Amino acid sequence: MTRPGKLILTTAVVLTLGLLVAHTLQWTRLKVDNVTLTLVGILFVVPFFESIKKIRFGEFEAEIAPKEVAAVVAKASSDLPASQSEGASNDSKSSQILDLVRQDPQMGLAKLRIDIEQALRALHRIGSPGETSKRMPPLSRIINDLERSGNLSRDVAASLKEVLSIANRAVHGELVTAESAEMLSSLGVRLIEELWDIYKEKVSEPSKSVPIDTAYLDTLRSSHYRVITAIPYTKKPVMNLRVLDQHGLDEFLEGYEEFAEFLVSVEPIDFEIPESLRLSPAAKPLQK
């Protein structure tokens, strides 16, 4: 019990004893009626408000029941595929969410919801490259669209809806125990990893493939490429030009995500790209 709570409880006890003495001695100047007793009763209850775990008004419950979270997690554990992600970046994101949940369950679940939304919108953009509306569709519609297109299985879609629903309730003020929040976050992290695995698979699929002959293949193997990159994180940003053969290009791109620069373009020097593989002016790149 907090210090203010203890003070209120002590005050209530003193008042009760005073009223009891006044009633026993029959002091006429001090009247002990039902209103007085009710007020003293309220004083007794106030210090324990912080310990109340659930308040119900009709169909509204102010606490997310641990059994509800456990049921969602148990069903998802049996329905979802085994996690395939083992990358350090995913581990870092997972630990950030879980650490925040342990410190503040509501804030942690808010972070979880944001990360799920980010992954869902990235995956949705792959299937809707021509969508130009500035108004973001709601997550429920995105999940339905992805399930309808086959990019999400029914089990993953159902689990996402359950996790987002409970996280939204927590963010909007319903109480959630630390244990329940951690269980839900572990499931949510697993779903985020599943979404990014699907994203990586879909975004790496070629938009078009055309046959080539062996002579053209030999040209590719012996060709050089003009590689342009930019270094942004300095006081004086610069662009770099490199000329690399196929082996050098492979070596350069291996572990490229660790570099403090980003790729601007890779252009062939010794050959022309087939016209059928060129991007049309209306084509738009995908963004994560």
SULTARA-V58642 format. One record per helix or strand of 3 or more residues. SS is the DSSP state (a for helix, b for strand). FROM is the first residue (numbers start at 1). TO is the last residue. If there is no record, write none. Layout:
((SS & FROM & TO) (SS & FROM & TO))
This chain:
((a & 3 & 25) (a & 34 & 46) (a & 49 & 51) (a & 66 & 79) (a & 88 & 103) (a & 105 & 127) (a & 139 & 149) (a & 154 & 171) (a & 178 & 203) (a & 214 & 222) (b & 224 & 231) (b & 238 & 245) (a & 246 & 253) (a & 256 & 258) (b & 262 & 268) (a & 275 & 277))
